[in-house]
């Protein structure tokens, strides 16, 4: 049975001191209410914070993730960080294909395929993001866009590897804009994604893949979104930078 997951993507926020304090505060909150927390919790701090944050959280309470990794194994790639390096930090999951990486860094389906492969090869869990922009939503091509992103980057995987993924649907028009997809819109797309997975990998795998909603989820709307049948958690941006807000969302999952 699939598990609800609340993942926090800190993006390029917090100093090292702020990040360690945030992670520590969150860990303590989860520890205090451990018996009442059912969802899995993931945080993806900036790369510079990973080593120290690993020391202040308990792996059984919080899974440590990275926001990105290189598409190359190793070599002369100044500034890049490989999947193997992340694994040596104690990282257990990596966000792949976030809309900001696609837009600002021109990451293609081919690049994302290589990243997914490397994350899996290094025994980490890919959190694969897919999503449409406002124009695609208004044109009515959003279902085709999502299906293409998933097929092109992921459908080369054998079933046993695919079953290790987490999918995150992020309507780009609802990220950082203050606009959120309605619970009906979120459920419609999540159900569509699950059906796409079912067509390729069968009902059992499709029903056991966690599909997260990644479009401005916050305490005020989390309960309604998380109540939807095919919404299995959230990939949280801004609200993950406040331990109280993030913990409120965790309690709803």
C-alpha positions as CSV (number, residue, x, y, z in Angstrom):
1,X,0.0,0.0,0.0
2,X,1.3,3.4,-0.9
3,X,2.3,5.9,1.8
4,X,1.6,9.5,2.1
5,X,4.8,11.6,1.9
6,X,5.4,15.2,2.7
7,X,8.6,16.5,1.1
8,X,10.2,19.9,1.7
9,X,12.2,21.6,-1.1
10,X,14.1,24.4,0.5
11,X,15.4,25.6,-2.9
12,X,18.2,28.3,-2.5
13,X,17.1,29.5,0.9
14,X,18.6,29.6,4.4
15,X,22.1,30.1,5.6
16,X,23.9,27.0,7.0
17,X,23.0,28.1,10.6
18,X,19.4,28.8,9.7
19,X,19.1,25.5,7.8
20,X,20.5,23.4,10.7
21,X,18.2,25.1,13.1
22,X,15.2,24.5,10.9
23,X,16.0,20.8,10.4
24,X,16.6,20.4,14.2
25,X,13.3,22.1,15.1
26,X,11.4,19.9,12.7
27,X,13.0,16.7,13.9
28,X,12.1,17.6,17.5
29,X,8.5,18.3,16.5
30,X,8.2,15.0,14.8
31,X,9.9,13.2,17.7
32,X,7.4,14.8,20.2
33,X,4.4,13.6,18.2
34,X,5.9,10.5,16.7
35,X,3.1,8.2,17.6
36,X,0.6,10.4,15.7
37,X,2.6,10.9,12.5
38,X,1.7,8.5,9.7
39,X,3.3,10.2,6.7
40,X,6.9,9.8,5.5
41,X,8.8,13.1,5.8
42,X,11.6,14.2,3.4
43,X,13.6,17.4,3.4
44,X,15.8,18.7,0.5
45,X,18.1,21.4,1.9
46,X,20.8,23.2,-0.2
47,X,23.8,21.1,-1.0
48,X,26.0,23.0,1.4
49,X,23.8,22.0,4.4
50,X,23.6,18.3,3.8
51,X,26.5,17.1,5.9
52,X,25.6,19.0,9.1
53,X,21.9,18.5,8.8
54,X,22.5,14.7,8.5
55,X,23.9,15.0,12.0
56,X,20.9,16.7,13.6
57,X,18.1,14.6,12.2
58,X,17.2,10.9,12.7
59,X,16.9,8.9,9.6
60,X,13.9,7.0,10.9
61,X,12.0,10.3,11.3
62,X,13.3,12.4,8.3
63,X,14.7,11.2,5.0
64,X,17.4,13.5,3.6
65,X,17.2,14.4,0.0
66,X,19.2,16.5,-2.5
67,X,17.6,19.0,-4.9
68,X,19.6,17.9,-7.9
69,X,22.5,15.8,-9.1
70,X,24.7,15.6,-12.2
71,X,23.8,13.6,-15.2
72,X,27.4,12.4,-15.4
73,X,29.1,9.7,-13.3
74,X,32.3,11.7,-12.7
75,X,34.8,13.7,-14.6
76,X,35.8,17.3,-15.6
77,X,32.5,18.9,-14.8
78,X,33.3,21.9,-12.6
79,X,30.7,22.8,-10.1
80,X,28.7,19.6,-10.6
81,X,27.9,17.0,-7.9
82,X,27.5,13.3,-8.7
83,X,24.9,10.9,-7.4
84,X,27.8,8.9,-5.9
85,X,29.0,11.9,-4.0
86,X,25.4,12.6,-2.7
87,X,25.1,9.0,-1.5
88,X,28.4,9.4,0.4
89,X,26.7,12.3,2.3
90,X,24.0,10.0,3.5
91,X,21.4,11.3,1.0
92,X,18.6,8.9,0.4
93,X,16.5,10.7,-2.3
94,X,17.0,13.2,-5.1
95,X,14.6,15.6,-6.7
96,X,14.8,15.2,-10.5
97,X,13.2,17.3,-13.2
98,X,11.9,20.2,-11.1
99,X,10.3,22.8,-13.4
100,X,13.0,25.4,-12.3
101,X,15.7,23.0,-13.5
102,X,13.8,22.4,-16.8
103,X,13.3,26.1,-17.4
104,X,16.4,27.8,-16.1
105,X,19.0,25.1,-16.8
106,X,17.4,23.7,-20.0
107,X,17.2,20.1,-18.6
108,X,15.8,17.9,-21.3
109,X,14.0,14.5,-21.0
110,X,17.3,12.9,-22.1
111,X,19.2,14.5,-19.3
112,X,16.6,13.6,-16.8
113,X,16.7,10.0,-17.9
114,X,20.4,9.9,-17.2
115,X,19.9,11.4,-13.8
116,X,17.2,9.0,-12.8
117,X,19.4,6.1,-13.8
118,X,22.3,7.3,-11.7
119,X,20.1,8.0,-8.7
120,X,18.8,4.4,-8.9
121,X,22.2,2.9,-9.5
122,X,23.4,4.6,-6.3
123,X,20.5,3.2,-4.3
124,X,18.6,6.4,-3.8
125,X,15.0,7.3,-4.5
126,X,14.2,9.7,-7.4
127,X,11.5,12.2,-6.8
128,X,10.5,12.8,-10.4
129,X,8.7,16.1,-11.1
130,X,6.3,16.7,-14.0
131,X,4.1,19.7,-14.7
132,X,2.5,22.0,-17.3
133,X,2.8,25.8,-17.7
134,X,-0.2,28.2,-17.8
135,X,-0.2,28.3,-21.6
136,X,-0.4,24.5,-21.9
137,X,-3.2,24.4,-19.3
138,X,-5.2,27.1,-21.1
139,X,-4.6,25.4,-24.5
140,X,-5.9,22.1,-23.1
141,X,-2.7,20.2,-23.9
142,X,-1.7,19.7,-20.2
143,X,-2.6,16.0,-20.1
144,X,-0.4,15.3,-23.2
145,X,2.5,17.3,-21.7
146,X,2.5,15.3,-18.5
147,X,2.2,12.0,-20.3
148,X,5.1,12.9,-22.6
149,X,7.3,14.0,-19.7
150,X,6.7,10.7,-17.8
151,X,7.0,8.5,-20.9
152,X,10.2,10.1,-22.3
153,X,12.2,10.2,-19.1
154,X,10.9,7.1,-17.2
155,X,9.4,4.4,-19.4
156,X,12.7,2.9,-20.2
157,X,12.9,1.6,-16.6
158,X,12.1,-2.0,-15.8
159,X,9.1,-2.4,-13.4
160,X,11.2,-3.2,-10.3
161,X,13.2,0.1,-10.7
162,X,10.1,2.1,-11.6
163,X,8.4,1.0,-8.4
164,X,11.1,2.8,-6.4
165,X,10.1,6.2,-7.7
166,X,8.1,9.0,-6.2
167,X,6.2,11.2,-8.7
168,X,5.5,14.9,-8.0
169,X,3.0,16.7,-10.1
170,X,3.7,20.5,-10.0
171,X,1.4,22.7,-12.0
172,X,4.0,25.4,-12.9
173,X,1.3,28.1,-13.0
174,X,0.7,27.4,-9.3
175,X,4.3,27.6,-8.0
176,X,5.3,30.8,-6.2
177,X,2.3,32.6,-7.7
178,X,-0.1,32.3,-4.8
179,X,-2.5,30.4,-7.1
180,X,-3.2,26.8,-6.2
181,X,-4.9,24.2,-8.3
182,X,-8.3,23.3,-6.9
183,X,-8.6,20.0,-5.2
184,X,-10.7,18.8,-8.1
185,X,-7.9,19.8,-10.6
186,X,-5.3,18.2,-8.5
187,X,-7.3,14.9,-8.2
188,X,-8.0,14.9,-11.9
189,X,-4.3,15.1,-12.9
190,X,-3.2,12.7,-10.2
191,X,-5.7,10.1,-11.3
192,X,-4.6,10.7,-14.9
193,X,-1.0,10.1,-14.0
194,X,-1.8,6.9,-12.1
195,X,-3.7,5.7,-15.2
196,X,-0.7,6.4,-17.4
197,X,1.4,4.4,-15.1
198,X,-1.2,1.6,-15.0
199,X,-1.2,1.4,-18.8
200,X,2.6,0.8,-18.8
201,X,3.4,-1.1,-15.6
202,X,0.0,-2.5,-14.5
203,X,-2.4,-1.9,-11.7
204,X,-0.3,-3.1,-8.8
205,X,2.7,-0.8,-9.4
206,X,0.4,2.2,-10.3
207,X,-1.6,1.8,-7.1
208,X,1.6,1.6,-5.0
209,X,3.4,4.7,-6.4
210,X,3.1,7.8,-4.3
211,X,2.1,10.8,-6.4
212,X,2.7,14.2,-4.6
213,X,1.1,17.5,-5.3
214,X,3.7,20.3,-5.7
215,X,1.8,23.6,-6.3
216,X,1.8,26.0,-3.3
217,X,0.5,23.6,-0.7
218,X,0.3,25.3,2.7
219,X,-1.5,24.7,6.0
220,X,-4.6,26.5,4.8
221,X,-5.3,24.2,1.8
222,X,-3.3,21.0,2.7
223,X,-6.2,19.2,4.4
224,X,-8.5,19.5,1.4
225,X,-5.8,18.6,-1.2
226,X,-4.6,15.6,0.9
227,X,-8.1,14.3,1.2
228,X,-8.2,13.5,-2.5
229,X,-8.0,9.9,-3.4
230,X,-5.0,10.0,-5.6
231,X,-3.1,12.8,-3.9
232,X,-0.5,11.0,-1.7
233,X,1.3,14.0,-0.2
234,X,3.0,17.2,-1.2
235,X,6.3,18.6,-2.5
236,X,6.3,21.8,-0.4
237,X,8.3,24.9,-1.2
238,X,7.7,28.1,0.8
239,X,5.8,26.4,3.7
240,X,8.7,24.0,4.3
241,X,10.9,26.9,5.4
242,X,8.9,27.3,8.6
243,X,8.9,24.4,10.9
244,X,5.5,25.1,12.3
245,X,3.8,25.4,8.9
246,X,5.6,22.4,7.5
247,X,4.6,20.3,10.6
248,X,1.0,21.4,10.3
249,X,1.0,19.9,6.7
250,X,2.6,16.7,8.0
251,X,-0.2,16.3,10.5
252,X,-2.8,16.4,7.8
253,X,-1.2,13.6,5.7
